[in-house]
Amino acid sequence: MDDFAFRKGQTYGTLLVDLDRHQPIDMLADRSADTLADWLSRHPGVAIITRDRAPDYADGATRGAPDAIQVADRFHLLQNAREMLQRLLERQQASLRLAATAVATERDGAPVEPPPPSEPLAAAVPDLGRLAEGERDTQAAPVAATPATSRSHARRNERRARYEAVRDLHAQGLSIRAIAQQLGMGRQTVRRFTVADHFPERATRSPAPSKLDPFVPYLRQQLAAGATNGMQLWRDLRDQHGYGGSRALVSRWVAQHRHFAPATVPAAGQPKRRGRPPRPQDGPRPAPVRIVSARQAAWLLVRRPDDLEDDDRAFVERLCQSCGAVQTAYPLAQEFIRIVRERHVDALESWLTRARMSGIPEVVSFVAGLRRDQAAVAAALTLPFSNGQVEGQVNRLKFIKRSGYGRAKFDLLRQRVLAA
């Protein structure tokens, strides 16, 4: 069984799949425990139930089919471990930034001392540019702000204002639900703001792949030599290097990276070049510090260390050095992932005991949830069943639902899914 969305974030249903025949057998109009228990009681003989770790599904399966073996889905177990790390990192915004700054400084070739541990949030919101002595302010406005950067800074200021409003109301004793209703914000956003030790910055977006990527070294070489004419560079790439992209893409890249070119004084009457200003004569422009969100950092912590890039591996090491809680939770999470992947059910009990003694609230809460569902978790490590094919059936259901969007109710959707 698994849930699916009628309207994402608002209303959900339940899809039931026969694991032997690889076919959906029924759809329920909601995902409540009572509805599931009623369906199971009317269909006796169910021997094995695979599910995610939602409490309603566990309760409904226990009441409707008490003799059935419940199997927790292994993918959701790994996902729960990542979510546990993300909740932990949402409280460690200062450590995230210090680790990213240390990695960027090492990459630039400057000596770096181990970053100090983060300090608790004071009553007033601190200046993020002073988290550590000598730390570069990654949010400083550029010398020549473009309309895009101006809008970006305006959005950041609005988000910072919401953060400060949430902190003020939380200090007054209001609950997360009350703050969310008063400010018109989502409860999860309010919760992240209340637990964060510093203002959580937006993560730096990873650059999208482009047709121009193989030719970037040549373009940087030409810019360093003083060739800044986008039209001419596009012609050279097209005629000499086999570039098949547009001229606008090359011109836009040149305008965004004009700081690689040496500074020159424009002749009298010559129009001013658009784009970023050229680099100063005293050296290259420092690379900006990559901002890593709690979600991105959690993904790095659950991946195999050997699969990480050099910068990501260095970031994880610096993050563990700057935050004692992460240094304790990281090896525990990696060990739990190995237990699930390699099906070491005999090691589960020992891991649960050691994780509970860590004293980290997010880890202790994660262990408590596993304890409540320990029989299903142990079954997941011993039996071959999973929710994998159910996820595929949910994708098929989404396709059918969207093809009749706005023209069908639940009864027709159910007939289409079961009969197709």
N, C-alpha and C positions, 0 to 999 in steps of 0.2 A: 504494500500500500504506500501511496505517496499523495501529497496534496498538489493542487494546481490552482491557478488564480483565474477567477472570473474577471475581477478587476484587481490588479496588483496592489497589494497593500491594504485592500479593503475587504473583499469577499473571496472565499476559497472553497473548493470542493475536494473530494477524495476519489482517487482512482484505484480500483482493486484489480490486480492482474494475477492470472494463474501462471505460476512459475514453471509448471510442467509443460503446458500447452503454449506458453509464450503469447497469451491472448488476454485482453481485458475482459473481465467477467461482470463488472458493474461499476457504476458511478454514484457517489453520494453527494447530496446537495450542499453539505458543509463538511467540516473536519472536526466535529465535536466528538467527545468520548461516548455520549449517549447514543448518537446515530450509529457509530461504529459497533458499539456493543449490541445494539438491537439487530443490526444486519448479521453479525456473527452468530447470535443466538438463533436466528431464523435459518442459518445455513450451517448445521452441525457437521462435524467431520474434518474441520480444518486442523491440520497437524503442525504446520510450520508457518510462522508469520514473520516476514521481513519488513522492517520499518525504519524510519529515522528515529531520533531520540526525543521527539515531541512528547510531552507528558500526556496529552490527550489521547494520542494513539496508544501509548503504553497502558493507560487506564482502561480505554475501551477494549483493547485486546485481552487484558486480564479478566475483565468482567464478562465479555462475550464468549471467549474461548479459553477458559481457565486451564485446560489440559494441553493447549498448544504451546510449542516451543517458540519463543520470541527471539529473533535474531536482529541485533542492531546493525545497521549498515556501516561497513568499514569506511567508506568515503566520508560519511557524516561524522564518524569518530575523529578522523584526521581534520575535518573542517572545524569541529568543536575545539580541537587543540589550537588551531590557528586563531580562532576567535578569542580563546583565553589569552593568548599572547598579545593580541591586538588590544584587548581591554587593559592589560597591564601597561602596554606602551602608551596608551592614551593618557596615562598619568605621568609620563616621563618625557614631556615635550622638550625640556631643557637638555636632557641627555641625548635625544635624537639630534638636536641641532649641534651640540658640541661634537658628537661623533662625526656628523657630516662635515663640519668645519675642519676637524682634524684630518680627515681623509683628503679633503681638497687641498689643505696646506702641504700634506705629504706629497701629493701629486705634483704640486708646483715646485717642489724641491727645497722647501724651507724646513728647518728643524722644528719638531713638534714635541712638546711635553705632554704626558698623559693628561687628558682633560679632567678637571676636578669634578667630584660628584655634584649633582644638581641640588640646589637649596630649595626648601619648601617655599611655597608662594606666600608672599607677604600680604597684608591687608590691601595695600594699593597694588595695582597691576604694574609689574616691573617693566623697565625698558629692555626689550629683548636684545638690543645691540650691546648690552653690558653683562651678558651672562658669564663671560670670561674675559680676563684682561687681555687686550690686544686682539679680541675677536673682530672679524670683519662684519660690517652690517650688510647682510645680503638683501635687505629691503630698502637700501638707500636709493633715492630717486636718481635716474641717470642725468648726465649733464644736459642733454638735449632730449627732453621727454617727447615722445610721439603720442598721437591720440590714443593708440592702443595701450601704451604704458600708463597714460593718465587715467584711462578707464580702469585698468587693473589696480592702480593704487586707490582709486575711489572705491572700488568694490572691497578692497582689503580694509579700508577705513570703516566702511559700513559693517563689515563682519567683526572688526575689532570693537566697534561700538556695541554690537549685539552681545559680544563676549563679556564686555564690562557690565552691561545691564544684567546679564544672567548672573554674574558673580555678585553684584550688589544685591539682587533679589534673594539669591541663595544665602548670603550672609545675614539677611533679615529673617531667615527661617522658613521661607516659602518652599514648598515641595516642588519636585521636578514637574509634576503634572500641572501645578498651578502656574509655574513660570512659563511653561509651554503655552498654556491657554492665554496668559496675559500678553505675551510677546508674539503670539502667532507663529511659534517655531515647533519643529518636531521634537518629540521627547528624547529621541536618541541624541540629537544635536545638543540639547540642553544637558543631558547626562554627560556627554563628552566635555562640554565646557566646564561643568562643575567639578569634575575629577582632575582636569588638566592642571599641572603645576605652573604652566606658562601658556600664553596664547598659542593655540595650534595653527601654524602656518599652512597654507595650501601647498601640497606636494608639487615638485617640479615635474612637468609632463615630459615623458620620454619622447624624443624626436621621432616622427613618423618616417618610414622608409621613403626614399625619393629616387627618381631616375638620375638625379644629379650626384648621388652619394659616391659612385666610383670616380667621379671627376673632381671631387672636392680638393684632394691634395694638389692637383694641377692649378686649380683656381687660387688656392692660397699662395702657391708659389708665384703666380702672376701678380696677385695683389701686392705681395711683399716686394716685387720688382717695380711696382708703381703703375701697373696696367689696371685701370679702374673703369674702363669703358665696357659696360655690359654687352652692348651690341657686338663689339669686336671680339670679346671673349666667347660669346655664343657662336660666332662664325668660326673661330678657331676650333672650338669643341666639335662643331658639326663637320667641318671639312677635314680636320687632322686627326680627330680622336673617335669619330663615329657616334657622337652624341645625337640621340634622336628626340630629345625633349624640346620644349618650347623656349622661345627667347625670353618670355616673361619670367620663367622660372630662374633663368640665369641672372637676369637683371635684378630680380628681387633678392636673390642670394647675395649678389655683389653689394646692394644697398644695405643689407643687414650685417655684412661683414667687412665694411669699408675700413674698420679700425685696424685691419691687418696691413693696410697700405701705409707707407711712410707719410708723415705730414708734409704738405706742400702749401705754398702761398698762392692763391688764385691770381691770375693776371687781372689787370684793370679791365672792367667791363665784362668779365667772364661770369656767367651765372654760378651761384653757389650749388655745390653738389648736394643731392638729397641723400638721406641715409645716415648711418652712425658716423660720428666724426673720426678722422684718422687717428692712429695711435700716436701718443706723444713720443718725443725723441729719446726720453730717458729709459725706455724699455717696453716690453710687451704688456698688453693689458691683462690683468689677472683674470683667470676663469671664474665665473660665478660659482658659489657654493650650492650644491644640489640639495634641495629641501626634500627630506624623506618623511612621508606621513607614517602614522602608526600602522595603517593597513599595509603599506608597502614593506615596512620593516618586519612586520609579522610574517609576510610571505618569504622574506629572506631567511628568517629564523627556522622555518619549517622545511626548507629545501635541504637537500644533501649538501654538506659543506664542499665536497669535491665538485659539485655542479655550479658553484658560484663563480662569477667573474672576479678578477683580482680586486677591483674597487669595492664590490659588494662584500667580499670576504674581509677586506680591511675594515669596512664599515661595521660589520658584525663584531669584529674583535674590539674596535674602539667603543662600540655600544656596551659591550660586556664590561669593559674597563671603567666606563663612566657611570654605570648603574649597577649596584649590587643585586637588586631584584632580578634584573635581566640575566646577570651572570649566574644566578641560581636557577632561574626558570628555563634557560636555554638548553642545558644538558638534559634536564628532566623532559622537556618537550621532544628533543631528539630521541631519547630512549623510548618514550611512549610511541613515537612514530615507528621506530624499529620493531617494537613489540607487535603493533598492528600489522605492519607490512609482512613480517616474517612469521606471524601467528604463534608467538611465544606466550601461550596462555599461562604457563607455569610461572612466568616472570611478572604477571600482572599484579598479584597480591603484594609482592615486595615493593613494586613501584608505587602502588597506591599508598602504602605506609610511609615510604620516604617522601613522597610528594606532599602528603598531609603535614608532615613535620617541617616543611620548608617555611611555613609561616607567612607566605605570600597570599594575600586575600584571593586573588584571581585563581591561583593554583589550588588553594584549599576548596574554593567553590566548585571548580572543575572536578576535583576528586569526590566531593560530596555527590555530585550528579552521577558520576560513574558508579559510586556505591549503591545509589538507589536503583540503578539499572544494571547491576553487575552481572546478573544471570544472562541478560541479552548480550552484554559485551563479551562475556566468556563464550557464548554460543557463536558470536561473530568470529572468534579466533579459532574455533574448532570445526565449524560447519562451512561448506562451500557456498552457501546461499548469500545473495546480496540484493540490493535494490537496483542493480545496474540496468536490467531490462525494463524495470518500471520507469526509470528516467527516460529511456527511449520511447516508451509508450506515452509519456507525458508530452514529449516533443511532438509526437504525432497528433496528440489531442490538441495542442496549440495550433497546429496547422489547420486542422478541421474547424476549430473554433473561429480562427481569424478569417477563414474563407466564407463563413456565414455571419460575419460580425454585423450586429444590428438587425439581423433578420431571423433570429431563432432564440427560443428560450431553452431552459435546461432540459426539458423532456426531449426536444428534437435533437439537441446536441448529444444527449445520452444515446439515442437510437443510432445516430450516425457513427459514433465512436464504437459501439458494440457490434454493429452490423457490417462495418467496412472491413 
